[in-house]
Amino acid sequence: MRNTLSALLMIMILGCFNESFAQQTTPNNLGSVKGVLRDTTHNYHLKSATVSLFKADSTLLSYQLSNNYGEFSFSKLPLNSKMYIEVSHLGYHLFRKNFIITDAKAPLDLKTLIIATKDISLKEVQIKIPPISMNGDTLEFNAAAFKLDSNAVVEDLLRKIPNITLWGDGQITVNGREVKSILVNGKPFFGGDFKTATQNISKNALEKVQVYNTIKDRSNPLDSTLEMNLKLKKGKDVGYFGKVGGGMGTDRRFEGDASINMFSPKVQAAIIGASNNVNKIANSVGALTANSTFKGVGTDVEYQPDFRQTGINKTFTGGVNLTYNFIAKPDYNNRNALTANYFEQRKFYDNLDDRETIVTRNTNDKLFDRSISKSESNNDNHAFDATYSLSTKGSQLSFTPSFNFNKGDNSSTSEQSTFNNENKLTSTNISSSNGELDNKRFNIVARYNFRPQVTYSNKRTFPGMTINYSLGVQDNNSERYNVTKFRSEIDATQNRDFNRKYVTQNDNLNQKIDFELPGLMSWLFGYNASRIVNVDAFNNFSNSTNKTNSKVEDLIVGTNSYQPNDSLTNFNQINQIDDSFGLNLSKSFNKSLSNRFNKSLSFRASLANRLTYQDNKSDRSFQNIKRNYANFIPSASISHNNNQYGEFSRSISISYNTDIYIPSLQQLAPIIDDSNIYSISYGNLNLKEATSRSLRFNFSHNTQKNKNNVNINLSGAYSTSDNSVMDSLFIDEQNRRVNYLVNGDGTKNYSGNLNIRKAYKLKTSELQLTAYSTFSAGKNPGYFNSVFLYSNSLNSSNRLSINYTYLDKWALEGTQSFSYSQSKQAAFNTEYDTKTWTSTVSTRYNVTKKLSLNSNISFNSNKASKNEAINFKIWNAHVAYRFLKGNNAEFKFAALDILRQNNNIINYTVQNSVTTGTQKVLQQYFMTTFSYYPRKFGKDAPKK
């Protein structure tokens, strides 16, 4: 199957490349043109001027901005064709130059073009709108310069702009740099999800796309992120959009959703609801809004029926979002907004699990554990949060309270059997559990950041401060009934029966305050001192109280009454105080040339101490424990950045960190519940804190051309631990496990990630290639049945993706992924591994502007150690028809899991075991849906 699919993917690649290169004329019939722009009035080269290239019939061919030397060039142009360029720049007259390229061997040199200045005090009237321009430090793309269908959305426009790439995973880059946030008229738009803005706002409502750097820390101008602002046309900043849809299908499948989103210069309000039993799960108002969009062209299948989701989920969700901007036109130094969200989710879950685990006990002995379990749950979750944010010049304040209420019930049954090497039954266990829960949570997060205007005099000035405070309160209550029937086929005296009731109340109070005082050197000794080394002081303090009241009762045999179990009933309170404080030292060396390059070399070191106090109080004397910990936790990093404007940006960093892990009460002195037949863990009062030391490496390279950029990100990490808490595990012939915790050295972990992306933007199409690979490996010491050994693990995940779009007609994506896991124990000559191959092809074809066809098929192969591979395919397809003016209505017929082969495979390794099996999943059904998308941008024109 993998060979067949590999051939299919190769055909896709060749087809995409053939289509791509077929759009290009033979190189012998192509020419190029270049020139230099100059302002003789001021005697300098004219940079950042918009140079637009047109055919004789005024068809736009290409455009670019002149570089720092006033240079421009266009390549791959037809010979013997009349063309012209137009040059526009604020404060200059529009310049036009006609030309014909006759020679393919050498570029046509237009030489120096003199651009005349004009009086900028007069109102400028532009005959033509340039597609791209620079407005100060802001790069602007003018929407009117791009001709699209009347029903196009912003996303369709962004795909047309050579400088902008919309990647298959939803990320957006401009000239190779990633856009971190999208605003609409300077404000977050319904939560800030990119799709909410780009897949709903009409292109005809957009005036321009603005891209600029946002510097969050004014004292460090190099610490900037790229932001995109969608500036709407005058009068288009009032409107609404939404969706009303529903569908019925075979096998009693259904889905429905309704939303309305209204906005004005100061107010954004959304009401949304959805329900389905096809594993479409959204966990917030923002997720529902982002997945109910009018859409553009693409192959994305987010918020679709999830055929890989475990079990069957039936959900009823709804919520409200409200944002009020006290300032209609905010900027970085002047923001004042209040946002509130309410969300409710009712979820019914049903699952069936069938698995087998092979466990190695020693070199010649294995156990085979087979289990079948069924579980159901019903949860009703209510969540509310609000955020008030205020930004003025030099300071930012935010305040966020949140509430969460969750009530539910659950039940499960399980039948478990263990066999030895001779396939003889050694034990069985039948268990059932049902319970209820009622949890409440309240949180407050407050942040204040003050940074006064940076001055470069040698006067001592207060550098500012940052304070973050959080408060968390939890009240969790549960009641659970467990019934266990264990039978030993080796020794009948070991048979056990339990019918136990648990009533648990848990209360938590957590407080944390982080304080940072930057720029101590300039404050104490003046600005010149900070040029030698920058010193920041910090203190991170937390205090937590955890109270647990457990009441446990056992059923009296022959009666329906329960009596208290005094050995398990208990009350305990854990108080912990944690304080980390110290100094951050940093030094940077910078070299730059305006609009040409910027290079920096930075050194950072943190000299910190961590003090921890634990006080465990319990009505069990062995749990009354008080401990103090004091540790030095240094960290350091070195980084180098090289930004060659218009060419590439490259960064490399190496960092060292120290972390401390404090043993918990359950590790020190747990209360043992003997009804956990197959897993009992004893504590160890002699456990010490573990110290982890890690070394991390990061490298990134991003080209910053107008188009066809490549992004490379590489990272790696190595860590080692002293006194890590490790297992001393005993497994008997009935698969019962008893674990003792001890400290030990020798734990090592390795990890790495590589992500490469390349985009090719052609005249009528775009091709994107993405390769992703990650791995993690570990060497963990421990005792197993009195033998000291190392468990070596290796996990790897790899993915290759090809995404191709042609005009607004066709979108095609192919992915090949491979994951691998391995576990070795040399002492027992044990090695287990699992392999998973998944190959997917997704396509969308717009037959007309109203009719579209969609299909995606995935080929799956799962293999564990020496077992036979399990292969299956999932094929989904649908046809959609848009109608009414503006394509606001949609009729869709979908066929899901057409081949009825869907399966959810359990396939993983853990130390000395490998587990395989299946779980209940969504399977074949057919559904018909109808959706209506109300949309309006701008007020109605006044009646005459």
N, C-alpha and C positions, 0 to 999 in steps of 0.2 A: 504493500500500500504506500509506504514511504517513497519507493522508487517512482510510482505512478504520480504521486503528488509533486515530487521534486521536478519531474518532467513538466508537469502542468505549470509550476511556478517559473521554470525556465522559459516556457513558451510565453508566459505573461511578461517576463522581463524583456525578452527579445521583441515582443510585440510593442511594448511601451517605447523601447529605444528606437525601434523601426519607425513608429509613429512620430517620435520626437525628431529624429534626424530627417524624416521625410519632409518635415516642415521647413527645412533649411535648404537653400539653393546650393548647388554645387559650388565649392569654394572658389573655383576659377571664374565664376560669374558674380562674385561678391567683391565689393569695394569698401573703402572706409574714408572718413573725413575727419579733420582735426582743425583746431584753431586756438587762438589766445585772445581773451577779452581784456581790454585796457581802458582805464579812465585817464585821459590825458590832462583833464582839468586838475586832478589831484595827484597825477603822476604815480599811479600804482595799478597793479593788476587787479582785476575785478573778480573777487571770489564770491561763491555762493549765489551766483546769478543763475536763473532758470534758463536752460537752453533746450528748446523744444524742437523736435525734428518732424516735418510734415511732408507728405506727398504733395504733388501739385494740386490735387483736388481737396487739400486741407485735411486729409486723414492723418491723425497722429500716429507716428511710427515709434518714437521713443523720446525720452527726455532724461536730463541729468542736471546736476548742479556743477558749476565750474569749481575746480579745486583751488587751493591757496595761491596758486600761480596764475589763476585765470584760465587754465587749460581745460579743454573739453575734447572728446573724441567719440565717434560713433563707428561701429564696425558692422560687417555682414549686411551691407546695403546693396541694392540692385544697381547694376551698371546701366548707363544711358537712359536714366529716368530723371525727370525733372523733380527736384526736391527743394525745400528751403528750410532754414532754421529761423527761429524767433528767440530773441534774448530779452528777458524782462528782469527788472530789479527795482526795488523801491528807491525812488529818487532819480531814476533814469528813464529816458525815452525808450519806447519799444523799438528794438532793432530787428531788421529782417534782411536775410541774405539768401539769394537764389543760387543754385549750383547744379551741376550734372557731373557724375563720376564716370569717367571713361576708361580708367586704367585700374585693373585689379591688383597690380603688383605693388604699387606705392600709394599711400594714403593721399587723398586730395587735401592739400594744405591751404586753408583759407587765411593763413598767416594772422597778423594782428588786426583785430576788429575793434574800432574805436566806438565806445558806447557813450553817448552824450548825456550829460546831467540835465536835470530840470529842477525848477523851484518846487521843493516838497511842501512849501507852505500853501500851494494851490491844491485844490481837491483833485485827486487823480481819477481819471476815468479810463478804465482798461477796456479795450475792445475785445481782447481775448483773455480768458482766465488761464494762467499757467498751471499745468498739472502739479507742479512741485515748486516750493519756494521756501526761503529761510526768512523767518520773522524773529530777529534777534537770535536767541539760542534755540528757537523752536522750529522744527522741521514740519512743514504743512503740506498736506495733499488736498487739493481742491476737488471736491466731489463732482462739480459740474463739468470738469474736464474729461470725465469717464462716462461713456454712453452705455447704459445697461437697460434691461427690461424694466418696465414701469412697476413691476411687483418685486424688484430686487431689494434685498436687505443689505445692511452694512457689511456683513460677511462676504457677500458677493462682490462688493466693491473692493474690499481688502485683497481678495484673490486676484483682482485685475492690476494691482499696483506692484510693479517689479520689485520695489524695495521691501515689500512686506511678504512674509511667508506664514501661512496658517498650517501648522503641522497637524498630522493625523491625530495626535493625542490632545489637541486643543490649545497647545502653546502657540504664541504669536511672537515672531521675531521681526525686527526692523533693521535692515542692513546688518544682519547677523546677530544683533543683540536682543535678548529676551525682554519682552514687555512684562513688567511685574504687576501692573494694575491698569484697569480701564475706567475712565470717568466719562460722564456725560454732562456737558456744560460745567465741568469742574467739580462734579459731585459723584460719589458712588451711586450706581444705578441698581436699585433693588437687590442689595446684598453684595454687589461687586463681581458676580460671576460673569465671565467674558461672554458666554453664550446668551445670557439674558439681554445684553445690549446688542451684540452683533447679529443675532438671529431673529430679533424682533423689530428693531428700528428700521424704518423704510429708508432706502438710499435717497429717495427724493426729499426726505426731511433733513438730510445732512448737508451742512455747508462745507465743512472741512474736517480732516483728521489731523490732529496735532500730536507731535511726538517730542518729548523733551526729557531732560534729566531732572530727577528730584533728589535733592540733597537733604537727608534726614538729620544729619549732624553737621551743623554749620561750621564747627571747628575742624571737621575733616572733609573737605570738599571732594576727596577721592572716593568717599563712601557714598556713591550715588546709585540710583536705580532708574530704569527707563519706564516712563509712564506715557500712556496714550489717552488723549482727550477727544471725545467726539463732540464737536461743536455743531449744534443744530441751527437751522435757519431761523431767522427772526419770525416769531409767531408759532414755531413748531415745538416749543418747549412745553406745550400743554397737549395732553392726549391720553389715550388708553390703548391697551392691547390685552389679549387674553385667549382663552380657549374653552370650548364646551364640547365634550366628546363622550362617546360611549360605544360599547361593542358587546355582542353576544357570540358565543362560540359553542362548539361541540363539547361533550364531556362536562357540561355545566360551567364552562369557563366564561368569565365576564371581566370587563374593565370599564372604568369611567373616570373622567376628571373634568373639573370646571375651575376656571380662574379668571379673574379680572384684575388688571394692574393699571392704576391711574396715576398720572404725574402732572406736576405743574412746577414752576420755578422754585417753590418752597416745599411742596408736599409730594411724597410718594406713598401710595397705599395699595396693598394687594390683599385679595381674599382668594383662597385656593382650597380645593378639596379633591380627593381621589380615592378610589376603591378598586380592588381587583383581587383575583385569586390565581394569578399567573406569575407570581414571584417578581413583580415589579415593586421594588422597595425604595422609598425615599425617606430619609430620616430628619428632614428639616423643611421649612417653608422655602428656603433658597434652593434646595435640591428639586423640589416640585416645580418651582418657577423656571429654573434653568432647563428642565426637561419637558416643558410645555410650550416650546417656542414655535414661531412661524416657520423657522428653518431656512437653510440655504442649500447649496449643492454639497454632497459629501456622502461618506459611507459609514458614518458613526452610528452605532446601535445602542447608545446609552439609554437608560431607563426603558429597556425593552424586556420582554419576558426572559428571565435568567434561567436558562436550562442547565447551568452548572451549579445553581444554588441548592444547598442541601435541604431536602424536605419540600413540603408544599406550604407556602405562606399565603394567607388571606389577610389583607390589610384594609383598614379604613383610616384615612389620614385627612387632616385639614388644618388650616392655620390662617393667621393674619400677620401682615407686615406693615408697619407704619414708620415713615421717616419724615421728620420736619426739620427743614433747614431755616434757621433764624436769619441767615444771610443768603439772599437769593443768588448772588454771584460770589462764591467764596474763592479764596486763593490760599496758598500755603500758610501765610501768616494771619489769615482772617477766616476762621471757620467756627461755626457754632451750630451743632446739630444734635437731634435726639432721634434715636432709632429704637423701636420696640418690636418684638416677635412673640407670637403665641403659636404653639404647634401641639396637636394631639395626634397620637398614633395608637390604633387598636390593631393588634396583630395576633392571628391564630396560626399556630405552627403545628405541623404533623410530620413525623419522620419515622422511618424504619431503617435499622442499621444491622447489617450482616457482615461479620468480619472474622478473620483468623489471624492469630499472632503466633509466630514461631519464636521461642525463647531458648537461648543456649545457656545451660546451667554449668557445663564444663566442656572439656574437649570432646567427650563422647556422648554427652547426654543433652537431649533437647526435649522441650515440651511444646505441645500444640494446643493452643487455647482457642476455642470456637465459641462465639457468642452471637445471640440475636437479641436486639433490644428495640423497643418501641417507645416513642416519647411524644407527648402533646403539651402544648402550653398556650395560655391565653393571657396577654398583657395589655394593659391600658396605661399609656404614658402621656403625661401632660408636661409641657416645658414652656417656660416664659423667660425671656431675657430682654434687657433694655440697656442701651448705651448712650450716655451723654458725653459729647466730646466738644472741647473748646480749645481753639488755637489762636494765640495772638503772637505778636512779634517777639520771639525769644522764648515762648513757653507753650506747653501743651498739657491739657488736663483731660482725663477721661474717667468715667465712673460707670461700672457695669454690674448691676444686680441680676441674679438669675434664680429661678425656682424650678424644681423638677419633682413631679409626683408620679409614682409608678405602683400600680396594683396589679396583681395577677395570680394565676394558679397554674400548676404544672403537675404532670403525672408521667411515670415511666415504669416499664417492666423490662426485665432482662433475664435471659436464660444462658448460663455459661457452663461449658464443659471443658475439662482438661484431659489430654491424652499424652501418654509417654511415647518413647521411641518405638515400642512394639504396638502402638496404636491401641493400647489398653486404657480404658477410662480410669482416671485416678481420683477425680472429684467433680461434683456438680454444684452449682449455686443458682437458686431461683430467687430473684429479689423484685420488689416493687416499691415505688415511692410516690407519694402525692403530697402536695403542700400548697400553701398560700403565702404571698408576700405583700407587704405594704411599706414602701420606701419613700422617704421625703428627703429632699436636698435643697439647701439654700447657700448661695455663694455671692460674695461681693468682691470685686476687683477694682481698685483705684490706682491710677497712675498719674504722676505729675513729673514733668520734665521742664527744667528751666535752663536756658542757655542764653546769656546776654549777648549782645552784639560783640563780635570778635574785634578786639583792638590790637594793634601791633606796636603800641608804645610800650615803654618799659615800666609803666606804672603798674602797681599791684592792684589787680581788680578781681572781684569775686567771679569765679569761673562758671558758676551754676551748680545744679544738682539734679539728681534723678531719684524719685521715691516711688516704690511700688508696694502696695499693701493688698493682701487678700485674706478673706475670712470665709471659711467653709464649715457648714453645720449639716450633719446627717443624722437622720432618725430612721433606722432600718428595723423592721419587725417581720418575723417569719414564723410559720407553724408548719411542721413537716412530720409525716408518718412514714417510717421505713419498716418493711417486712423482709427478712432474710431467712432463707432455708438452705443451709450448707450441708452437703452430704459427702463424706469421705468414702471412697471405694477401697481404701487401704486399711483404715482403722475406724470402725464405727464409733469408738468412744470420742472421736474428734468431731462428730456431727454437732451442729449448732443451729438453734432457731432463735430468731429475734423478732419482736414486734415492738418497735420503739417510737416514742413520740418526742419531738424536739420543739420547744418554744424558745425562740431567741430574740432578744432585744439588744440592738447595738446602737450606741450613740457616739458620734465623733464630733470633735471641735478642733479645727485646724486654723492657725493663724501664721501668716508669713509677712515679713517686711524686709524689703531689699532697699539699700541706700547706697548711692554712689556719689562721690564728690570728685569731679574730674579736675585736671589742670592745677594740681597743688603747687607745682613749681612756679607757675606764673602768678598765682595768688600770693605766695609767700615771698618770692624774690623778683617778680616782674617777668614780662614776656620773654626777655632774652634768656632767662634760665630755662624756660620750657623748650627752647631750641636745642639745649644740650640733651635733655631727656624729659619726657612727659611722664608725670606720675599721677595716677588716680587712686583714690582710697575707696574701699567698698566694705560693706557689712551686710550679710544675708542671715537673718534671724528667723527661726521658725519654732513654734510651740504647738504641740498636739496632745489631745486627751482622747483616749479611746476606752469606752466603757462597754463591757459585754456581760449580759445577764442571761445565762443558759439554764433552762429548766428541762430536765430529761426524765421521762417516765417510761416504764415497761409494762406491757399488758400482762395482767395476771391470768395464767392459764385457766381456762374453763369459765372465765367471766368476761364481761365487757368493760371492765374498769382498769385503769392504769394506776400504778403506784410509783412514787418518786424513786429515781435511781440516784442514790446519794454519791456514788463514785464519779458521776458525770455532771451532775448539777453543780454549777459554780458561778461565781461572780468575779470578774477581774477588771482592773483599771490600769491602763498603760499611759504613763505620762512621759513625753520625750521633748527635750529642748535641744535644738541644734543651732549652732552659731558658726558661720564661716566668715572670716574677716582677713583683710590683708591689703596689699598694694599691687597695682598693675603698673608696670613700667613699659614704656614704648619709645621707640626712636625710628624715624623715617628719613630716608634720603630720597629726594625727588629731583628729576631733571626733565624739563619740558620745553617745547617750542610751540608757540600759539598756533592752534589748529593743525599742527603737524604730528607731534607725538608727546607722550607723557610716560615717563618711567619712574618706578618707585621701588625701593627696597626697605622693608619694614621688619623691625625686631620687636617682639613683645614677650614679656615675662610676668608671671603672677606669683607673688610670694604670699601664700595664704595658709592659715591655720583653721582647723575644724575642731570644735569642741562639742561633744555630745553627752547628754545626761539622760539616762533611762531609769525610770522608777516604775516597776511592775508590782501592783498590789492585788492580792487575791485572797479568797477565803481558803485557798489551799496553800499551806506554808511553803511548799517547794517552789511555788511560783512568785513568792515575794522576793524580788531581785532588784537590786540597785547597782547601776554601773556607770562609770565615767570613762569617756574615751577622749584622747587628745592626739591629733595627727597633723603633720605638716603635709600639705597637698599642693606642691608646686606645679606650675605648667609653663610652657614656653612655646613660641612659634616664630617662624621666619617666613616671609612671603615676598615674592617679586612680581610686579605687574608691569607689562609692556603694552601700551596702547598706541598703535600707529593709526592715526585717524584716517578712515577711509580704506584701510588695508586690513588690519587684524588687531585683535586684543588677545593677550596671552597672560596667564597667571599661573604661578606655581607656589605651593606652600607646604611646609612641614611643621607639624605641631606635636607636642608632648603633653600628656595629661595624667594626673593622678586622681584616682577615685577610691573612696572608702565605703565598704559595705558592712553595716552593723547587723549582727545576728538578731533575729526577731524572737519574740516569746515562744512561738511555735517551734522554733529551732532549738531554743534553750531548754524549755520545760513544758512540753505539751501535755494535755490530758488525753490519755489513750482511750479510744472508743473501740471496744473489742468486736463490735458488729461489722467493722471494716475488715472482713475476713481476708481479702486478698492484698491488703496494703496497710501495714502498721508501721509508723515511724516514731522512733524514740529520740528524745532530745539529748542535748549534751551541755551541761552547765559550764564546761570548760572551753566552749567555743570562743575563739577570738575574732576580732574584726578582720576582714579580708582587705588587702590592698591590691588594687589593680593599676598597672602602668601601661599606657598605650601610646603608640606612635602612629600618626596619621599623615598621609601624603595626598595632595590634591593637585591636579593639573587640568587646565582648560585652555582651549584654543578656539577662537571664533573669528572667522573672516568677516569683514565689514564692507563688502562690496555692495553695489546697487542690487545685485541679484546673484543667484547660484552660489550661496554661501555654504560653508561647512562648519559644523560645531562638533568639537571633540571634548569630552569630559572623562577624566581618568582619576580614580581614587583608590587608595589602599590603606589598610590598617593592620597593625600587629599589637597584641596585648598579652601580658603575662600577669599572673596573680600569685601573691604570697598569702598563705593561710586561707585559701579559698575553702568554702564549706563543701565537702565531698561526701559521697555515699559510702557506707559500708553495708552492702546489701546481701541478704540471705534469701534464697528462693528454694523452697522444698519441692518435693516431687509432685505436690498438688497445686503448684504455682502460687502458693501463699508467700507473700513478701514481707520481710521484716527488715527495716532500715535503721541504721545507727549513723548519726552525723558526726563527722570528725573534720578537723582542719588538715590541710595538706598543701604542699607546694607542687608546682609543675604544670598548672593549667596554662595552656597557650591557645590563642585564637588568632586566625588570619582571615582577612576578607578583602575583596576588591570589586570594583565596578568600572565598566567601560561603556560609554555611550557615544556613538558616532552618528551624525545626521548630515545629510547632503541633499540640497534642493537644486533642481534644474528648472528654471522658468523660461519657457519658450514662447513663441508668438501666440499660439492658441492652446497651449497645454502646460502642465506642470508635472514633474516627476520628483518624488521624495523617496529617499532611501534612509532607513533607520536601522542601526544595529545596536543591540544592547546585550551585555553579558555581565553577570554577577556571580561571585562564588564566596563561600565561607568555609573555613576548615577549623577544626579544633582538636586539641589533645587534652583529654580530661582524665586525671588519675582517680582511682577509687579501689575499693575492696569489693570483691564479688565471691561469695561463698568462701571467705577467708583467703582468697588469692588476690594479691595486689596486681593491678593491671592498668593499662592505659586504654581508654576508648578513643579511637580516632574517627572523626566524622568529616565528611566532605559533602557540600551541597552546592549545586550550580544551576543557574537558570540563564537561558540564552534565547534571544529573539531577533529575527530579521524581518523587517517590514518594508513593503514596497507600496507606495500610494501614488496613483496616477489620476489626473483629472484632465478632461478635454473640453474646452469651452465651458458652457453650462449644460452640456449634454450628457457627459459620461464620467463616472468616478469608479475607480477600481482599486482595491487594496488586497494584497496578499501577504500573509505572515506565516513564518515558520518558527516554532518555538520548541525548545528541548530543555528538559530539566532532569537533573541527575542527583541522586543522594546515595551515600555510601557510609557504612559503619563497619569498623574493624576492631577486633580485639586479638592481638597477636598471641596473648597468653593461652587462649582457647582455640587458636587457629580459626577464628570466626570472621566471616565477611558476608555482609548483606548489602544489596544495592537495589535501587529502583530507578526506572527510566520512564519518562513520559514525553511522547511526541505529540504535538498539536499543529496541524496545518490548516489555515483558514483562508478562504477566498470570499471577499465581499464586493458587491458591485451595485451600482445604481445607474440606471439609464433613463434619461428623460426623453421619451418618445416624442412628445410635444411639450409645450409649455404647461400643459395641464395633466398629461398622463405620464406616470413614471413607473418603472419596474425595479424591484429590489430583490436581491438574493444574497444569502451568505451560507456557506457550507464549511464545516470543520471536520477534519479527519483526525481521530484520536487513537493513540496506541499507548497502552500502559503495560509495563513488564516489571516484575519483582523477582530478583535473583534468578533462579533456574526455572521459574514457572513459565507457562506459556503466556504470550502476550494477549491482552484483551483489546480488541479493536472495535471501534464503532464510529458512526458518522452522525452529525447533526446538520440537517439542512432546513433552513427557514427561507421563505420567500413571501413577498407581498406585492400587490399591484395597487397603486393609489391614483385617484382621479380628482383633480382640483377643478372647481367650477365657481360660478358667480363672479361678479366684477371684483377684481383684485385677488382672485383665487382664494377667497376667504373660506370656502367650504371644501371638505375633502371626504371622499368615500374610499374606503380601503378594505380589501380582502386579503387576509393573511393565512398562510399555511405553515404551521410550525411543527418541527420535527417530522418532516414529510416521510422519512424512511422508518420512523418509529424505532430508532436504535439508541436513543439517548440513555446514558448511564452515568452514574456518579461513582467513580472508582476511588477507593481508599487505598493508598499506596505510599508507605513511608517507613523509614528506619529510625530506631532509637537505640543507641548503644548495642546491647546484645540481642536485639529483636528486630523483626520485620513484620509489618502488619499489612494485610491486603483485605479487600472486601468491597461491598457496594452499599449505597444508601439510596433512599427513596428520592426520586427526582420528578420534575415536570416532564410529561411525555406528550405525544402527538395530539394536536387539536387544530381546528380551523375556526377562524373568527372573522366576522364582518363588523366594521366600525364606521361611525360617521362623526366628523369633527367640524366645528365652525370656529373660525378665528376672527373675532371682532377686533378691528384695528383702526385707529384714527390718530393722526399727528397734526396738530394745529386746530384752531377754532374754525367754526363755520364762517364763511364770508357774510358780512351783514347784508340783509335784504334791502334792495333799492326800492 
